[in-house]
Amino acid sequence: MSDLIRAVAEGDRARAEILARSFELDEYETWFSEIFGAQLGPPLAEGYAPVSGQFSQLVDLIASLQAGQQIEISVEQYDTPDDPAAVAYQSLAIRRMIRHTPLYSVRLSDTSGNRTFHLWSFVYHEGLFRWIGKTRALADKPSTGDLDLREYRIRDRKKARDRLLR
């Protein structure tokens, strides 16, 4: 991620696009089935299909975040479903894996920490970090409304719910 941010900052679009595309999960249908099983793998792969081949768009996203000074990088790893720093979708993903794989989050924030953009979930696969998406297909019910509390860290969900109810 640091190399991608640096390439975008330096205006090296070609390198930035190569780096962005490296986050794509090759053979994602197989990967999701191996990690989540024959029942959950296909719906997760179906959710991933629309972004497959679209990773160069990440370059434009990073450029817009840089324009807003959101360049501080924070990476976290989650190994257990009860990690309070994980978002609920990550917790659910870890809980429903048939072959355990740690998940990672990348947060890009401004220096004050007031504005943060969260990219999740990544896995380490075949020597590279790969983005597997938000795994929303694992939820029993789709989110309703503008605010999906499952996108918040488990430890922050109560505060988010309270803000929503105001």
Backbone bond lengths (Angstrom), bond angles and torsions (degrees), N, CA, C in turn:
res aa  C-N    CA-C-N  psi(-1)  N-CA   C-N-CA  omega(-1)  CA-C   N-CA-C  phi
1 M - - - 1.451 - - 1.530 109.99 -
2 S 1.340 116.51 -39.31 1.475 118.56 178.91 1.522 110.67 -63.25
3 D 1.343 116.74 -39.48 1.463 119.70 179.01 1.526 110.46 -64.93
4 L 1.314 116.95 -39.89 1.456 120.91 178.19 1.527 110.72 -63.21
5 I 1.307 116.45 -46.47 1.470 120.47 179.76 1.523 110.51 -62.24
6 R 1.321 116.63 -40.85 1.470 120.51 178.94 1.535 110.99 -64.74
7 A 1.329 117.07 -43.75 1.474 120.73 179.76 1.527 111.01 -61.98
8 V 1.328 116.82 -41.14 1.469 120.20 178.03 1.520 109.78 -65.06
9 A 1.331 117.28 -44.78 1.467 121.26 -179.80 1.526 111.80 -61.84
10 E 1.320 116.53 -35.17 1.464 121.21 179.87 1.524 112.89 -82.74
11 G 1.326 116.97 -2.97 1.451 121.06 179.67 1.525 114.00 75.71
12 D 1.322 117.44 17.93 1.461 122.04 -179.92 1.531 108.76 -90.84
13 R 1.316 115.03 78.50 1.463 121.13 -174.51 1.530 111.73 -61.62
14 A 1.321 117.15 -41.28 1.464 119.79 -178.00 1.530 110.80 -59.63
15 R 1.328 116.43 -47.30 1.473 119.64 178.73 1.525 110.75 -65.90
16 A 1.332 116.38 -41.04 1.463 120.60 -179.63 1.533 110.56 -60.78
17 E 1.322 117.73 -41.00 1.460 120.12 179.73 1.526 111.63 -67.24
18 I 1.330 117.06 -38.25 1.468 120.25 176.47 1.524 109.89 -61.92
19 L 1.319 116.12 -45.06 1.468 120.23 179.56 1.529 111.23 -64.40
20 A 1.320 117.04 -42.79 1.472 120.69 179.43 1.522 110.46 -62.39
21 R 1.323 117.08 -43.35 1.468 120.10 -179.42 1.529 111.85 -67.03
22 S 1.321 117.23 -22.38 1.469 119.16 179.19 1.528 111.94 -67.48
23 F 1.324 117.78 -16.27 1.468 121.25 177.65 1.527 112.07 -78.94
24 E 1.337 117.50 -12.18 1.457 120.12 -177.97 1.523 110.65 -70.28
25 L 1.296 115.45 138.37 1.457 122.68 179.82 1.526 108.68 -86.92
26 D 1.332 115.99 108.14 1.459 120.62 177.55 1.524 109.33 -69.31
27 E 1.309 115.89 148.82 1.465 121.71 178.31 1.532 111.15 48.36
28 Y 1.312 114.47 49.32 1.463 120.76 -173.78 1.526 113.00 -63.26
29 E 1.346 118.45 -31.52 1.462 119.14 179.54 1.526 110.36 -60.28
30 T 1.330 115.39 -45.80 1.465 120.76 179.67 1.525 110.33 -65.07
31 W 1.338 116.52 -45.17 1.462 120.46 -177.44 1.532 110.61 -59.63
32 F 1.327 117.35 -49.34 1.468 119.49 -178.83 1.527 111.39 -60.94
33 S 1.318 117.71 -39.70 1.470 119.94 178.80 1.523 111.86 -67.02
34 E 1.328 116.91 -38.50 1.465 119.85 179.23 1.524 112.01 -67.86
35 I 1.310 117.10 -36.53 1.472 120.91 -176.17 1.529 111.76 -86.55
36 F 1.338 117.37 -38.01 1.467 120.49 -174.30 1.530 114.11 -110.67
37 G 1.313 117.60 -6.26 1.455 120.72 177.70 1.520 113.45 93.04
38 A 1.316 113.89 171.06 1.465 121.40 -174.60 1.526 113.25 -67.42
39 Q 1.318 117.69 -26.10 1.464 119.89 -178.98 1.534 111.93 -83.85
40 L 1.320 117.95 -44.96 1.465 121.00 -176.50 1.529 113.29 -89.32
41 G 1.320 117.32 -26.93 1.461 120.70 -177.58 1.520 114.56 -56.68
42 P 1.349 118.82 -50.29 1.467 119.38 -178.38 1.529 115.44 -59.98
43 P 1.347 120.25 -43.86 1.469 116.98 177.95 1.530 112.73 -66.24
44 L 1.335 117.43 -32.34 1.467 119.59 176.66 1.522 110.10 -68.20
45 A 1.326 117.16 -41.59 1.463 120.71 177.54 1.525 110.37 -63.72
46 E 1.305 117.04 -37.88 1.468 121.03 178.21 1.532 110.54 -62.65
47 G 1.330 116.68 -38.31 1.462 120.79 177.01 1.517 112.78 -69.72
48 Y 1.327 116.58 -26.23 1.465 121.74 -179.58 1.532 111.89 -82.63
49 A 1.318 116.77 -29.05 1.470 122.09 -174.05 1.534 113.98 -50.62
50 P 1.336 120.42 -43.70 1.474 119.37 -177.68 1.537 114.35 -62.85
51 V 1.330 118.28 -24.22 1.469 119.72 -179.35 1.525 112.00 -94.19
52 S 1.320 116.55 -14.85 1.459 119.74 179.35 1.518 109.26 -59.92
53 G 1.324 115.70 128.83 1.458 120.71 -178.27 1.521 114.40 83.92
54 Q 1.324 117.54 0.78 1.467 121.63 -176.69 1.527 113.66 -110.86
55 F 1.313 117.32 13.55 1.463 120.30 -171.06 1.516 114.43 -69.74
56 S 1.325 117.99 -18.37 1.462 118.41 177.84 1.530 110.55 -65.64
57 Q 1.335 118.19 -19.10 1.463 121.11 175.80 1.529 112.03 -63.03
58 L 1.313 116.36 -21.19 1.455 121.03 177.67 1.532 111.02 -60.63
59 V 1.319 116.64 -29.28 1.470 121.04 179.18 1.528 109.88 -61.74
60 D 1.322 117.31 -45.36 1.459 120.73 179.56 1.526 111.27 -66.70
61 L 1.319 116.49 -37.52 1.462 120.06 177.17 1.527 110.43 -61.97
62 I 1.327 116.40 -46.62 1.468 120.37 179.44 1.521 110.07 -61.98
63 A 1.324 117.64 -40.84 1.473 120.76 179.07 1.523 110.52 -61.26
64 S 1.328 117.95 -41.16 1.467 119.70 179.30 1.525 111.49 -68.62
65 L 1.325 117.00 -35.97 1.467 119.78 177.09 1.534 110.48 -67.86
66 Q 1.324 116.60 -38.01 1.461 119.79 177.27 1.526 110.54 -63.58
67 A 1.316 117.12 -38.83 1.464 120.72 178.40 1.525 110.26 -60.70
68 G 1.324 116.68 -31.80 1.461 121.65 177.34 1.510 113.08 -91.91
69 Q 1.333 116.81 12.40 1.465 123.56 178.23 1.522 113.07 63.44
70 Q 1.334 117.84 25.87 1.460 121.45 177.57 1.526 108.27 -94.13
71 I 1.334 114.40 78.42 1.462 119.39 -173.35 1.527 113.20 -124.89
72 E 1.308 117.30 1.98 1.456 120.68 176.02 1.524 107.77 -78.77
73 I 1.319 117.59 124.03 1.459 121.66 -175.58 1.522 110.57 -102.57
74 S 1.320 115.08 133.04 1.461 121.49 174.12 1.525 106.95 -131.39
75 V 1.322 116.41 128.91 1.461 121.61 179.00 1.525 108.32 -121.12
76 E 1.322 115.32 133.91 1.460 120.73 178.47 1.519 109.74 -128.36
77 Q 1.319 115.57 147.49 1.463 122.42 178.09 1.519 108.78 -113.55
78 Y 1.335 116.09 140.58 1.455 121.54 179.45 1.521 108.62 -125.67
79 D 1.321 115.88 126.05 1.460 122.11 -179.31 1.520 113.26 -112.22
80 T 1.318 116.44 -20.91 1.467 120.06 -175.64 1.529 110.04 -123.73
81 P 1.321 116.92 149.68 1.461 119.37 -178.15 1.524 114.09 -70.70
82 D 1.309 117.24 -14.61 1.468 119.15 -177.93 1.522 112.93 -100.95
83 D 1.320 118.07 17.21 1.462 121.02 179.17 1.532 108.80 -69.41
84 P 1.325 118.73 117.64 1.467 120.77 -176.12 1.527 113.72 -67.51
85 A 1.339 118.03 -14.75 1.464 120.87 178.51 1.521 112.28 -84.34
86 A 1.326 117.65 -14.75 1.465 121.79 179.43 1.527 109.72 -79.13
87 V 1.325 115.70 154.85 1.464 118.70 171.33 1.527 107.08 -81.67
88 A 1.315 115.86 161.39 1.465 120.28 -174.99 1.534 112.17 -60.19
89 Y 1.323 117.75 -35.44 1.468 119.65 178.15 1.533 110.81 -63.22
90 Q 1.331 117.15 -37.09 1.463 119.94 177.55 1.516 110.54 -67.96
91 S 1.301 116.54 -42.32 1.456 120.99 177.82 1.523 110.58 -59.13
92 L 1.314 115.55 -45.53 1.459 120.88 178.92 1.526 110.88 -63.39
93 A 1.329 117.24 -41.28 1.471 120.82 179.50 1.525 110.80 -62.05
94 I 1.312 116.98 -47.55 1.468 120.07 -179.20 1.531 110.24 -62.43
95 R 1.297 115.93 -40.61 1.465 120.76 -179.39 1.538 111.49 -64.08
96 R 1.322 117.82 -32.87 1.467 121.01 -172.78 1.524 113.74 -99.30
97 M 1.327 117.66 2.28 1.469 120.61 177.31 1.527 110.04 -70.31
98 I 1.317 115.48 141.68 1.460 118.82 172.77 1.525 109.85 -95.16
99 R 1.318 117.40 -18.83 1.460 122.91 173.57 1.524 106.85 -128.14
100 H 1.330 115.31 107.70 1.465 120.86 -173.83 1.522 112.40 -57.26
101 T 1.330 114.68 131.01 1.460 123.18 177.41 1.516 107.39 -141.84
102 P 1.332 118.60 122.92 1.463 119.46 177.44 1.534 111.36 -61.28
103 L 1.309 115.49 147.64 1.460 122.02 176.29 1.516 109.16 -109.90
104 Y 1.328 115.31 154.31 1.461 121.71 -178.95 1.517 109.58 -131.52
105 S 1.330 115.06 149.21 1.456 123.52 173.83 1.508 108.66 -121.16
106 V 1.323 115.10 148.00 1.464 121.71 172.99 1.518 106.63 -123.20
107 R 1.309 115.49 125.70 1.460 120.33 175.62 1.529 108.41 -116.95
108 L 1.320 115.17 131.01 1.458 122.06 177.07 1.518 106.92 -112.63
109 S 1.321 116.06 119.48 1.457 118.81 -175.35 1.519 110.62 -131.93
110 D 1.339 114.47 165.54 1.454 118.96 173.22 1.531 107.89 -78.63
111 T 1.317 116.69 170.53 1.474 119.76 -174.44 1.524 112.54 -63.45
112 S 1.329 117.83 -25.94 1.462 119.88 179.20 1.526 111.77 -80.32
113 G 1.338 117.11 -18.27 1.454 120.69 -176.62 1.514 113.66 80.57
114 N 1.334 116.81 5.32 1.466 120.19 -178.99 1.523 113.26 -76.69
115 R 1.330 116.76 -30.11 1.467 120.64 179.22 1.519 108.37 -118.56
116 T 1.309 115.87 125.12 1.460 120.85 -177.94 1.518 109.72 -135.54
117 F 1.320 115.36 138.01 1.455 122.11 172.68 1.518 106.67 -112.91
118 H 1.321 116.37 129.78 1.458 121.72 -173.28 1.530 109.80 -112.80
119 L 1.320 116.03 123.20 1.465 122.62 173.63 1.520 107.41 -109.35
120 W 1.323 116.35 121.19 1.457 119.74 176.86 1.504 108.22 -145.60
121 S 1.217 120.88 159.18 1.444 133.37 -11.03 1.525 109.13 -104.99
122 F 1.305 114.69 147.53 1.457 123.08 174.91 1.520 108.19 -112.11
123 V 1.334 115.45 155.27 1.461 122.81 171.76 1.518 107.10 -131.28
124 Y 1.322 116.17 160.47 1.461 121.14 173.50 1.520 106.00 -99.57
125 H 1.341 115.93 113.10 1.463 120.99 -173.74 1.525 109.28 -139.94
126 E 1.317 115.80 126.90 1.461 122.86 178.47 1.531 112.17 52.96
127 G 1.321 116.04 43.77 1.448 121.72 173.46 1.511 116.35 81.34
128 L 1.337 118.10 5.17 1.462 121.71 179.51 1.521 110.10 -138.09
129 F 1.319 115.52 155.86 1.454 119.82 171.60 1.520 107.42 -81.72
130 R 1.327 114.88 131.25 1.460 121.33 -178.20 1.520 108.78 -125.30
131 W 1.323 114.87 140.87 1.458 120.26 178.65 1.523 108.18 -87.15
132 I 1.342 116.88 127.75 1.464 120.29 179.23 1.526 111.69 -107.39
133 G 1.305 117.86 -4.40 1.454 120.91 178.08 1.514 112.71 95.94
134 K 1.313 113.73 -172.58 1.460 120.98 -174.70 1.524 113.40 -87.41
135 T 1.301 117.40 -7.96 1.477 123.99 177.78 1.528 112.72 53.88
136 R 1.314 115.97 37.69 1.469 120.26 179.80 1.521 112.89 -62.89
137 A 1.326 117.54 -24.92 1.471 121.02 -179.03 1.526 112.18 -62.88
138 L 1.324 117.98 -14.63 1.463 120.74 178.85 1.523 113.09 -77.40
139 A 1.318 117.34 -16.90 1.462 121.08 -179.02 1.524 109.87 -71.51
140 D 1.313 115.77 138.45 1.462 120.29 178.72 1.526 111.77 -64.41
141 K 1.325 115.48 -37.56 1.465 120.15 179.80 1.520 108.04 -126.43
142 P 1.338 117.74 139.42 1.466 118.98 175.98 1.524 110.48 -67.51
143 S 1.304 114.93 155.74 1.453 120.59 178.59 1.525 109.74 -68.59
144 T 1.316 115.12 145.13 1.462 119.82 174.61 1.518 107.75 -118.64
145 G 1.298 117.13 147.58 1.451 120.87 179.40 1.514 112.14 86.05
146 D 1.319 114.61 -176.43 1.459 121.39 -175.98 1.520 113.21 -81.61
147 L 1.305 117.73 -25.11 1.457 121.93 -174.54 1.527 109.76 -112.00
148 D 1.317 115.77 120.78 1.459 121.44 177.61 1.525 107.30 -103.67
149 L 1.311 116.92 105.02 1.464 121.19 -176.85 1.523 112.28 -63.03
150 R 1.338 117.85 -20.25 1.460 120.43 178.26 1.526 111.92 -71.67
151 E 1.338 117.47 -10.31 1.456 121.03 177.31 1.534 112.49 -87.87
152 Y 1.305 116.59 -3.02 1.466 121.29 179.11 1.523 109.53 -96.78
153 R 1.337 114.25 153.94 1.458 118.41 173.50 1.518 108.14 -56.37
154 I 1.291 116.25 146.92 1.461 120.43 -179.39 1.531 109.61 -56.66
155 R 1.323 116.69 -40.86 1.469 119.54 -178.46 1.527 113.00 -70.37
156 D 1.341 119.24 -16.70 1.467 122.54 -177.50 1.524 113.36 -103.95
157 R 1.310 118.10 -1.75 1.465 120.05 -174.20 1.524 112.84 -64.39
158 K 1.317 117.98 -36.53 1.459 119.67 -179.94 1.520 110.40 -63.72
159 K 1.352 117.42 -44.21 1.469 120.48 178.47 1.529 110.75 -62.04
160 A 1.324 116.62 -41.68 1.464 120.46 179.72 1.526 110.35 -64.86
161 R 1.329 117.07 -42.26 1.471 121.20 179.02 1.527 109.82 -63.02
162 D 1.330 116.89 -41.78 1.463 120.19 179.60 1.526 110.72 -63.07
163 R 1.333 117.95 -41.41 1.472 121.29 177.51 1.515 110.83 -62.53
164 L 1.322 116.34 -39.08 1.453 121.54 -179.13 1.528 111.02 -65.07
165 L 1.330 117.24 -36.23 1.447 121.46 -176.83 1.522 114.08 -80.52
166 R 1.314 117.56 -9.03 1.477 120.10 179.99 1.490 112.33 -70.12
